[in-house]
């Protein structure tokens, strides 16, 4: 065996390849998503939010796969905004959908029905209360980590706070700093794979009388017309991975 061939042989045997990045959703999956999003049976008030929440682009970015086992945290019941899209996609595709209900007692105890260590992807959409209201917050993110199989993914979209202002650990204004969340996720072992600007809103200066709740869809407090013109909040979109080992 020549010197170059022998070196190549050693590389094959002893160098562990880096896990490939998760691909975006396939064209076939995107077509199924588009059909669910544009379905006439979908409530009009849900469809009105599409221009702010970009469900097709967001789920494509996360690489949603109808054959996988997925968890959605606090989906808001069967009529939940993202649940009405994700659950039929997954169940019709042969995968398994597990909702973690807001009144289930999680994360103080294990999420009912979720096969820990066997989940392909966990979704969190604007439901970060458990991340910052509970103490210690890392315990909540750590439980998401335990749900996932090695190499599984954690996808989150949330209200992005002002990075120039220190994070309020009680999150009273409803925003969570992107850097604060990233540090929390990495502390429990997650690896940040990629981010997207698809849910960004440059009009949101994060300085409102009722915090994020001044903006639609809550639209609380004064200056309602001003906040309607801003639209929904500026949001970060992150995809994390649980390492293979």
N, C-alpha and C positions, 0 to 999 in steps of 0.2 A: 504494500500500500504506500503510495507516495506521501510526501510530507504534507502537502496541501489537503489531500484526501483524508489523511489521518486527523488533522486539525478539525476539519469539517465534521468528522465522525465524533470527535470529542464534544464539539458544540451541540450536536444533536442529543448526545447522551446526558450531558451534565448541565446544560443551560435550560432552565425552565422558562418556557415562553410566557410573555406577559399576556394576561387575558384580554381578548379583543374588546374594544369599546362596544357598548350595546347599540345595535343599529336602530334607526328610527323605524316607525311602524311601516309595514309593507304597503304597497299600492292597494292590494286586496283589502287589507285592514282599513286603510283610509277610506276606501269606497263604502265599507260597512259603517264606519263612523259617520260619514257624510249622510248616509241614508237615515241613521238614527237621529242625527242632529236636525235634519230637515223634515223629519216625519210630521205629518199634519196632526197627529195625536199628541205631540209634545206641546205642553202648555205655552200660551202666548207670552206669559210673564217670564218663562224660562228662555224663550227664543230672544226676547228683548235684551237679555244679558250677554248674548253671544258676542256682541261687538266689543265688550269689555273683557270677556273671559277666554275667547278664542279656543273653544274646546277641540276643534279639529287639529289646529296647529300645536296646541299644548300636548294632547295625547299622542300625536305623531312624534313630537320631540322626545317624549318619554319612552317611546318604543313599545307602546302597549301591544300585548300579544294575546289574542282570544283563547289560546290553548293553555294559558298559565293559570296558576292559583294566585289570586290577588286579595288584598285587604284594603278596604277604604275606612279610614278613621272618621267617626262622627259624620256619616253621610246625610243625616237629616231625615231618616225614615225612607220608606219606599219611594216617596216623592222627591227625594233629595236631588239637587240640581245636577251634579255629576253622576249620581247613582243611576238616574234614568237613562244615561248613555252607556256607562261602563257595565252595569250588571247584565243587560241583555246581550251586549257584545261578548262578554266572557262566557255566560252560560250557554249561549247558542254556538259558541266556538269550541265547546268541549272543556273549557277551563272551569275554575271554581271561584266564586265570589263570596267573600266573608266581610260583612259589615260589622264594625265595632260601634255600637250604639252609645250615644252620649250619656244615657242613664244606666249603662251596664255596670257601673262601678269600676270600670277600667280607668286608670292603670293600677289602682290599688291591688287588684287581683288580676289573674290571667284573663285575657279576652275570651269569652265563651265561644266555643266552637272552632277557634282558630288553631290549626295544627302547627304548633310552634316548631321552628326549625325547618319547615317544609313549604314556606311561602316564597313565591318568585318575586312579587312586587307589592310594596305598600304605598298607598296614596294618602296624602294629607292636603286638602284644599281649604285654605282660609280657616282652619280649625285648630289654631295653635294654642288655644287657651290652656290645654293640658301641658304645654311646653313651658309656660311662664307663670301660671297661677299656682301650680303645685310646687312643693319643695321636697327634695331637691329636683330641679327640672330635668337634670340629666337622667334620672331614673325612668322618666317617661320615654325619652328617646332610646334609652337602652332597651326598653321592652320591645320597641319596634325592631331593634337590631336582633333580639332573640327570636322574633317571629320569622325572620328571613332565613332561608337556606344559605349556605356559603355561596357567594357569587350572586346573591339576590340583590334587588334594587329598591331604593326608597326615593319616591318622587314627591316633591312638595312645591306648592304655590302659596305664597303668603304675603300679607301686607308689609311692604318694606319700609322700615323706619328711617329716620334721619340719622345718617352715620355721624353727623356732627354733634349729636346729642347722646349722652350715655343712656344705655338701655334701662328702662324702668323694669325691674324684675317682676312687678305685678301687672305690667302691660295695660295700665288703665286706659291708655289712648288707643289700644287695639293694634298698634304697630309693633313689629319685632325687627330689630336691626339685622340686616343680612349677615354681617360679620359675627354678630352674637350667636345667631343660629348655626352658622357654619362651624364656629368653634365648639359649640355644644355637640353637634353631630360628629365631628372629628374626635372629640374627647372620648366618645363611647366606641370608636373604632371605624366609623364610616369613612369612605373615601369619596371626595367630590369628583364626579366624572365630567359633568359639563353643566353649563348654565345657559339660560335663554333670556332674551329681552322681549319675548313675545307678549308678556303681560305687563310691560312697563307703561306708565302714564306720567309724562313729564309735567302735566298740568297740576299734579298733586304735590303741593309743597309741604304736606304733612302737618300743617299748622291750622287746625280747625277747632272751633269751640267745644265740640263733642268728640274730638279725635277722629278716627276713621269712621265712626258712626255718624258723623255729619254728612258723609258722602252716601250716594245711593249704593245698595238698595235700602239702607236703614233711614237715611235722610232725616236725622234727628236735629233738633235745635234750630237756631236762627239762620238767616241767609240761605234759605233753601234753594232759591233760584241760582245763586252763585255756585253752590255745591253740585247742583244738577248739571251745570255747564262743565264742571270739572270731570264728571263721570265717576266711575269706580276707582278704587285706590291704585296707587303704584305698587306693583307686586314683583317679588323675585321668584324665579322659577329654577329650581335646583334638582339635579339628579345625582343621587349618591349610590354607592355600592358597598355591600358587605364583602370584605375580602374572602378569597377562596380558602385561606388558612391563616 
